[in-house]
Amino acid sequence: MENQVIELAYAMDTFYFLICGALVMWMAAGFAMLEAGLVRAKNTTEILTKNVALFAIACTMYMVCGYQLMYDGGFFLSGVAGTGAEDAAAVIASGGDTYYSGASDFFFQVVFVATAMSIVSGAVAERMKLWAFLVFAVVMTGFIYPMEGSWTWNGDSVFGIYALDYSDYAGSGIVHLAGAAAALAGVILLGPRKGKYTADGSANAIPGANLPLATLGMFILWLGWFGFNGGSTLKLSDIAVANEVANVFMNTNAAASGGLIAALIVGRIMFGKADLTMALNGALAGLVAITADPASQSALMSTIIGAIGGVLVVFSIVGLDKAKIDDPVGAISVHGTVGIFGVLAVAIFGDASFGGQIVGLLTIFVWVFVTSLIVWMILKVTMGIRVSEEEEYEGVDLSECGMEAYPEFISGSSVK
């Protein structure tokens, strides 16, 4: 009977991991739709190409070397959860308390890598060369992200110098800030889109082509986030953890709602209108804010944390515009600014130490930003990272992909 219970727990935890991983994989569609809706029509095909290609690259690079770097031995030698060839009873006999196939662990981890890389895509949209972006994706998913992941979730010391005392349940810093830091490095080297800023420094609004598509993308991300946060419990097969999973789902939903409402209200106060794009980013900001600690908070506190994230993202988007940091979709603000808040919120509203959280944040940001800046610089010198002014004017769909997303309605040469 005991072995049957063990095998049932093993099967349940493995299945739960796979379902949550599939939900996180679906977030790739959310990023693609959100970004496609927030860029101009003449750049839609290229943004979609980036999103489908980066997902495939992330999965391949994490299999080849990323998982091995992050988890000391990788997929085939993992001692964390078994390889799938081990009997579940043997896993328990070894003294562990979490039982699932190693393949399910790899699958769940690899879709997180793709999420981090997806953040970069939107921030550099409408003026970056496609192949430069894809080469960067190889380095980001195969080396940069796995290294900082090994220092945080795997508990390795940072280059043998110091160990982190850092709490981040599902990755506000490890995934979201990392993606934003890589994006910021690229955006700084790229410069803003032509026509984004006037001679006196004020910002011109460049509206996206398809807000219904952007809204769909936000809802897909909201749904996928239940797998992102819920799967980070790493198991389901006992009463205490089942209750924790339910709490995580409830809090994730509450934070997204709080973020959307807060951003909508702040947008109304600042701009005099209900700004849909701010509302969309507010929901995502709420999700990022709660990701560092969705398990221990109450629903009300999660709503408040999400609302603070929603307020922050509006001010961050406006502030970055004033600093002439051109981010077409607001990714740096959503995942970077609010990612920092999410990590600090664990200390503010939870039991983590401020010192440990700050050191963790600095380690993640400095590592990812500096290494990304070096890679972007090498790409800029060797193959170039920005399309020509003429190609940008015509739209990168034509110059990078040779086709338009909406050929019946527009001609790339006519879109200003």
N, C-alpha and C positions, 0 to 999 in steps of 0.2 A: 504493500500500500504506500509506503514512504517513497519508493522509487516512482510510483505512478504520480504522486503529488509533485515530486521533483520534475518529472518529465512534463507535466502540465504547466508548471510555472515556467519552465524553459521555453515551451512552445508559446505560451501567452506573452512573455516578455519579448521574444523574438518577433512575434507577429505585431506587437504594439510598436516596436522599434521601426519595423518596415512600413507600417501605415503612417507613422509620424514622418518618416523620411519621405514618403510619397507626397505628403502634404507640403513639406518644405520644398520638394522638387517643383511642385505646382507654383511656388512663389516665383520661379523663373518666368513663368507665363505672366504673373502679376507685374514684375519689373518690366518685361517687354511691353505689355499693354500700357502701363503707366507712362513709360518713357516715350513710346510711340505717340501717345496722345498729347504729350507736353512739348514735343518738338514740332517744327514747321513741316508741312506736307512734303516738301522737297527733300527732307532728310529721314523719312520714315523707313524706307527699305534698309538703309544702312544701319539704323539703330536696331532694327529687328535682326539683321544679320549678325551684329555684334552680340546680341543676347543669346541667340541659338548657338553661335560658335563658342562663346566664352563658357557656356555650360558644358559643352563637349570637351573643351580643353581642360577645364577644372577637373572633370571626372577622370580624364586620362592622366594628367600630371599628378593628381593625388594618389592614383593607383601606382604610378611608376615610382614616385619618390616621396610625395608629400606625407602620406600616412606613416611611412617608415621614419621620417624626420620627426613627426609630431608625437608618435607613440612608441619609440624605442623598439624597433624590430618589425613594426608594421603589421600588415594584414595577416600574413601567413605564420608569423611567429608571435602573435599577440597573446599575452598571458592575462589580459584583462577580462576577457569574457569567453574564452574558448574559440576554437577555429571552426567549429561546426563538425569536425571529425571526432572531437572528444565527446564522450558520453556525459550527459548532464549530471549524473550521479558523481562522476569523477571530478567535475567542476566543483560541486558542493563539498566533496571530500577534501578538496584542496584548501578549503577554508573561506571561500568567497561567499558573498551574499547577493550577488547579482548574476543572473543566469540567462544568457542569450547567445545566439550564434555570432561569431566574430565577423561573418559576412554582413550581418545586419548592422553591426556597429560601424563597419566601414561605409556602408551605404548611407547611414544617418550622418556620419561625419562629412562625407564628400559633398552632400548637398548644402552644407553650411559653407564650405569653401566657395562654391558657386555663388552663394548669396553675397559673400563679401566682395567678390569680383563684380557682381551685377551693380553694386553701388557706384563703382567707378564709371560704368558705362554712361549713365545719365549725365554726370557732371561734366564730362568732356565732349558731350554731344555737339553736333552740327559743325565741327571744325577740325576734328582729329582724323588722321589717316587710319583706315580700317586695319591694315596689316601691322602698323606700329602698335595699335591697341592690342591686337591678338598676340604679338610677341611679348608685350608686357604681361598679358594674362598668363602666359607660360611661366614666367618668373614669379609672379604674385602667388599663383595657386600651387606651384611646385616647391617654392622655397620661402618666400617672405612670410606668408600666412602660417605655414606649418611651424616655422621657428618660434613665432610668438605664441602659437598654440601650445607648443611643448613646454613653454615657461609658465603657462597659466593652467590649462586644464590637465596637463600631464604632470605638473609640479616639478619640472626640471629647473635647475638653477640657471640663471641668465649668464651664459658663457662661463659657467663655473665660478662666477664672482659673487652673486647674491641670489637668494631665493625670495619669491614673492609671497607676501601674506595678503592675498587678493581674493575677493569673493565676487563672482560673476556667473550667476545661475545658468543663463542661456546665451550670453554673449553681447551685452550692450557695448562693452569695450572690445572684447576679443574678436567679434565679427563686425559689428557696425562701425565702431571708431576706426578699426583697422581699414575697412573699405573707404571710409571718409578721408583718412590720412593719405592713402594712396591716391585718391581722387584729387585732394588739395594740391599735392605735389605736381600732378599732371596739369591741373588748371593753371597754376602759377606759371609754369613754363609755356603753356599754350597761349595764354592771354585771352582776352574776351572776344566774343563774336563781333564781326564788323557791324557797326551801327548800334551796338548795345549801349554805348556811353557817348554822350555829347561832349563838345569841347569844354563846356563848363563843369563837366564831371557828373552831371545828372544821368540817371539810368532811363533808357527807353524800354518800355514793356514790349516783349516779343512773344505774343500769345501762341499757345500750342494749337495744333490743327484739329484736334479731335478730343474734346473734353469728355464725351460719353465713353470713349476708349480709356482715357485716364481714370475715370471713375470706376470702370470695370476692373482696371488694374489694381486700384486701391482695395476693392472688395476681395479680389483674389489673394492679395497679400494678407489682408485681415484674416481670411480663412486659413491660409497657409501658416500663419503665426501660431495657431493652436498646435500644430505639429512641431513648430520651432521651439516653443516654450514647453509644451506638454511632453514632448519626447525627451526633454532634458532631465526629466526625473530618472531616466535610464531603466525604468522597470514599471510594472503595473500589478504584479502578482501577489500583493498582500494588502490587507485592509488599510493600513496607515498610508501606504504609497498611493493606493487608489483614491483615497480622500485628498491627498496632496495634488494628484493630477486634476481632480475636479476643481480644486481651489485655483490651480494654475490657469485652467480654462476660464473660470469665472473672472479672475483678476485680469487676464489678458484682454478679455472682451470689455471689461469695465474701463481699463486704461485707454483703450482705443476710443471709446465713446467720450471719455473725459477730454482727451486731446482734441477730438474733432469739435466738440462744443466750444471749448476754450478758444481754439484758433478762429472759429467762425465769429465769436463775439469780439475778440481782439481786432480781427479784420474789419468788422463793422465799425468799431470805434475809430480805428486808424484811417480807413479808406472811405467810410461812409456807405459802403455796399457790402453785401454778402459775397465774399470772395471764395469761389469754389476751389481754386487751386490751393489756397491756404487751408481750407477745410480738409482737403485730401491729405495734405502734408501734416495737418494737425493730428489726424487719426494715426498716421504712420509714426509721428513723433511720440504719441501716447504709447504705441506698441514698443518702440525702441526704449522708452523710459522705463517700462515695467520689466523688460527682458532680463535685467540684472538680478531681479528678486521678485518673481511672480508667485512664489510659493508661500511665503510667510506673511504677506500683507492681507488686510481685510479688503473687501470689495470697495468700501468707501475710500480707504486710503489709496488703493490702486487707482480709483477715479481721480483723486487729487494729484497723485504722481503723474498720471497721464495728462491731466489738465495743465500742470506746470510745464510739461514737455510741449504741449500745444501752444502755450504762450511763448515759450522760449523760441520755438521754431519760427514764428512770425517775426520776432525781433532779429533773429539770426539771419533770416533771408534778407530782410531790409538792410541790416548792418553789412553783410557781405557785398550787397549791391553798392553801398556807399564806399566800400573799400575796393571797388572795381574787380571783385572776384566773381567771375561770370559762371554761374551754375544753373543751366537751363531748367533743371527739374527740382532744385532745392535739396539735392542729395547730401551735400556736405553739412547743411544745417540739420536735416532730419537725423542723419546717422552719426554725425560728428559732434555737433553741439549738444544734441539731446543724448547721444551715447555717453558723453562725459557726465551729464547730469544723472543719467540712469545709474552709472557706477557709483557716483557720490551719494545717490539716494539710499543705497544699501547701508551707508554709514549714518546718514541723516535719520532715516526711518527704521533702520534695522540695527544689527549688532556688529557690523564690520567696523574695523578701525579706519579713521580718516587717513592715517599715515599709510596703511597698507593699500588702500584704494588709490591714493594719489600716486604712490610709487608704481603701482600696476598700470595706471593710466599713462604716466610718463614713459614707462618702458615700452608699452604698446605703441604710443604715438611716435616717439622718437625713432624707434626701430623701423616702423613701417614707413614713416615720412622720409627719413634719410635714405633708406635703401631704395624706396620708390623714386625719389628724386634722382639718385644716381642712375637708375635704370632708364628713367625718362630722358636724362641728359645724354646718355650713350645712344639711345634711339634717335634723339634729335640730331646728334652729330653724324650718325651713320646713315640713317634712312629717312630722317625727317619725321616729325610727328604732326605737322599741321598742313592741311591742304592749301593750295594757292588761293589768293583772293578771288580769282575768277571762278574757281571750282566751288568755293564757299557761296558765292553769289548764285551760281547755277543750282546748287544743291549737291550734297555729297552722294545722294542716290545715283546720280548720273556718273559722277567721276569715280566713285568707288565700287558701285555695283552694276552700273549700266542699265538700270531700270528704275521706274518710278512706282510708288505704291498705289497711286491713284491716277493712272494714265488717261482715264476717260474724262477727268475733271480738270487736270492741270497740265501745264507743260513746265518742266523745271526751269527753262530759260525765262519764263514769264513771272516766276515767283520772286518777289523782292525780299 
